[in-house]
Amino acid sequence: MKVTTLLFSGLLFSKAALAQTGTLLVYGNLDIASSKASTGVKSNAFSLSPGVGYQFNDHWTAGANLAVSSTKTGEPQIKTSTFGAGPFIRYAYPLSDIFAVYGQLNANYITGKSDGLKSNGFSGHLFPAIGVNLKNGFALNFNFGSLGIVSSKPKSGKTATSFTLSFGSGAGFGISKNFGL
């Protein structure tokens, strides 16, 4: 209980801005999602997305991100892995010295492999998040879903496009650090 109280007090009394004009933002997010369809088909997904961007002002940040993900679906299990890279744009709105909300849009070129079949395409994901400022430019980031589109074409096949709205079926967390330039 003492550790929890000290941690909470430390969060409340830290004074670091989430978005700082003219700084370099480095972040990493970890997302985990699990779902079960009405047909009983289970799906588990894991993704890691690091990024680096320049903060133009207290609200806008733009940069580049990577995305690595792995999904296992159904029985027998179908394994899918993807790698993506591309730009991102983030709009942050500070609620106080400690909390901020932000929305981020990632647009990536993707390449992947699903059940031995290779494909290429693009993805776009928009997600809301909450940032909790710690100390010395560090912040914890939490998101609870996203709105996304993925379009990919297998080496020998037709283009497949999927649209996802995943609020409540997954959670993500990350850490970020601002570096002065």
N, C-alpha and C positions, 0 to 999 in steps of 0.2 A: 504494500500500500504506500509506503514511504517513497519508493522508487517512482511509482505512478504519479504521486503528488508532486515530486520534484521535477519530473519530466514535463508535466502539464504546466507547472509554474514557469519553467524555463521557456516553454513555447509562448506563454502569455507575455513574458517580459523581454523577449528578444526583439530587436529593432533592425531588421534587414529588409530592404525593399525587394519584392519579387522581380520587378522589371526596373532596370536602371539604365537610363539613357547612355548610349555610347559604350556599352559593355558587351562582352562575348558571353553568350549563354551556352552552357554544355549540359545536356540532360540525358537521362536514360530511363525508359519505361519498361515495365514488365506487365504483361496482360495475361490473364488466365480466364478461360470461359468454359462452361460446361452446359450442355443442354440435352434434353430427352424429348423426342417428338412423340405425338400421340400414337404413332405406330410402334413405339418402343425403341426406336433407333437412337443410340446414345452418341454424342459427339463431345470430344474434349480438345481444346486448343490452347496453345502456349505461344507467346510471341515476345520478342525482345526488340526494342527500337531505341537506339542511341541517336543523338543528333547534336548539331552545333549551329548556332545562329547569332546574328548581330542584332542588338536591340536598338532600334532607331530612336525610340522615345519611350516614355513610361508605359505605353500601350502596345506598340507594334514590334514584333520580332520576325525576322525571316532568315532562313538558312537551309541546310541540307540534313536529311535523315536517312538512316538505314532501317530495314525491317527484316527480321528473320522469324519465321513462324513454322510451327509443326501442328498438324491436326490428325486426330485418329477418330474415325467414324465407323459405326456399324459393326455387325458380326456376320461374316468374318471381317476383321478390321481392315479398313482402307487407310493407308498412311499418305499424307500429303505434306510436302515441305516446300517453302517458298523463300526467296530472297528478293528484296526490293530496295531501290535507292531512288531518291528524288528530293525535290524541294518541299519546304513547309512554310506556313505562315501562321502566326499566333497573335491573337488579340487578347490582352490581359486587362482586367479591371480590378484595381485594388479596392477591397472593402474596408480595410484598416491597415495598420502597419504589419499585422500578422497574417491576415487572410486575403486572398485574391481569387477571383474566378477567371478562367480563360477558356477560349475556344481555339482549337488548332485544326488546321486542314493540312493533311499530308497527301501529296500526289506522287506516286511512285511507278517507275518501270519495274515490272516483276518478272521473275523467271522461276519456274517451279517444276516439281515432279510429283505426280500422283499415281500411285500403284504402277510405277515403272514408266509412265507416259510423261514426256517432257513437254512444257508449254511456256509461252511468253505472253506478256500483255501489260496492262496497267491497272492501278488501283487508286482509289481516292477515299479517304476517311476523314470525317469531321467528328470531333469529339469535344465535349465539355469537360472541364476539370476544375479542381480546387487546389490551390497552392497554399501551403502553410510555411511561412518564413521561419527559418531557424536563426542561425548566427553566421556572420561572416559571408553573406551572400548565398548560403545554402537554403534550399527549400525542399519540402516533401510535396509530391504531387499525387493526387488521387483522381481517377476517372471511373465512371460506372457504366460505360457503354459507348456506342458510337453509331454513326450513320455512315454506311459505306457502299461502294460499288467496286466490283472487280470484274474485269473483262480479260479473258485469256484464250489463246488459241493453241491447241495441241499441235505438235509437228505434223501430224496427219489427221486432220479433223476440222470441225467447224468451231467458230468462236462461241464461247459460252460466257454469258454475262449474268452476274448475280448481284442482287441488291440486299443489303442487310440493315436491320434496325435492331440493335442488340442491347437495349437498355434493360437492366435488371438481370441479364443472364451471364454477366461477366463483370470482373473488376480489374482495375489496373492501378499500379502504383509506381512511382519513380522518384528520382532525386535530381535536383538541378543545382548548378553553381554558376554564379555570375563572376566573371573575371574582368577587372578594369583594363582598358586599353590605353 
